[in-house]
Amino acid sequence: MAHHPAVSGKDGDVRLAVRAQPGAKVSQVIGMHGDRLRIAIHAPPVDGKANAALCAFVAEWLGVPKRAVTLGAGESSRDKRLDVAADLALVLARVAPFAASP
């Protein structure tokens, strides 16, 4: 099976390491930031709005229900771990185009 530095875990219990960029003009996956997937989020970093928007955006991006993506770590940090209840292969397939440059 393919490997990606930002993804770990197993089917149904996938961990996604991300670097959030709140307050962006548009929510989108930008690329890599070290071993983390860099994601711009439109919501401001106020009262957990950016965290909620990040989870919702990632769920939509992966094509899974919103309840399938939760914040596992990094509530007040830009570096976060998202817990995703999805197939590992699905998550790897979505992040594969954003592989770190050699």
N, C-alpha and C positions, 0 to 999 in steps of 0.2 A: 504494500500500500504506500502511496505517496506520503511525503512528510513536509511539513511547513513549520518554521520556527515559532509562529504565533499560535499554533494549534496543538493541543494535547488532549488526552483523555481517551474515552471509548464511546461506542454507540450509546446514545441516550444521556451521556454525561461528558460533554465536550467543553473544554476550557479554551477561551479565545482571549489572547493578550492584546490589548489595544492601547493606543495613545490617543486620547480625546483632545479635540481642539474646539472648545465651545465658543459660541458667539460668531460663528462663520456666516457668510452670506447664504450658503446653501449646505444642506447635509449631504455628505458624499464620502466615499472611501477615497483617500488620497494616494495611499501607497504604504510603504514601510517606514518605520522609525526604529532602527535597530532590529530587534526581534519582535516588534509589535506592529500590528496593523494600525495605520494612522487614519483616523476618521474625523472629519470635520462635522460639527453639529451646529445647527442654526440656533438652538436655544441658548440663552445665557446661563452662566454657571451660578445661578441663584436659587436657593431653596430646593435643590435637587432636580430642578427642571432639566438641566443638561443630561443628568444621569438617566432620567425617565425617557428623554428624547433619544438618547443613545441606544437604550435597550429596544425601544420601538423601531428605530431606524434599522438596527441590525436584524431584528426579527423580520421586517419587511424585505430587507436585502437578501436574507437567507431563504425567504419564503416559508417561514414557520410562524405559528401563532405567537402573539406578543407575550403570552404567559410562559413561552418556552425559553425566553432570554431574561436572565436576571443578573444583577450586579453581584459578583462574588467577592470582589475586593477593590479598594481604591475609591471609596465614596468621595473623598475630598482631594483626590490627586488626579492628575491628567493620565497617569499610568493606571490602567484598570484591568481587572480580569472579569470577563463575562462568562457565566455558566449557561450553556446552551443544551437544551433537551432536544437533540436531533442526531441524525446519523452522522458519524465521523466523516464518512465519504462525502456527504453533501457539503459539509463545512469546508473540507479540504478542496473540493472542486470550486467553490466560490472564492476562496482566498488564493488559489494557485496562480492566477494572473499577477498577483502582487508579491511574488517571490522576491526575496532580498537579492540585490545585485551582488555578484561575486567580487 
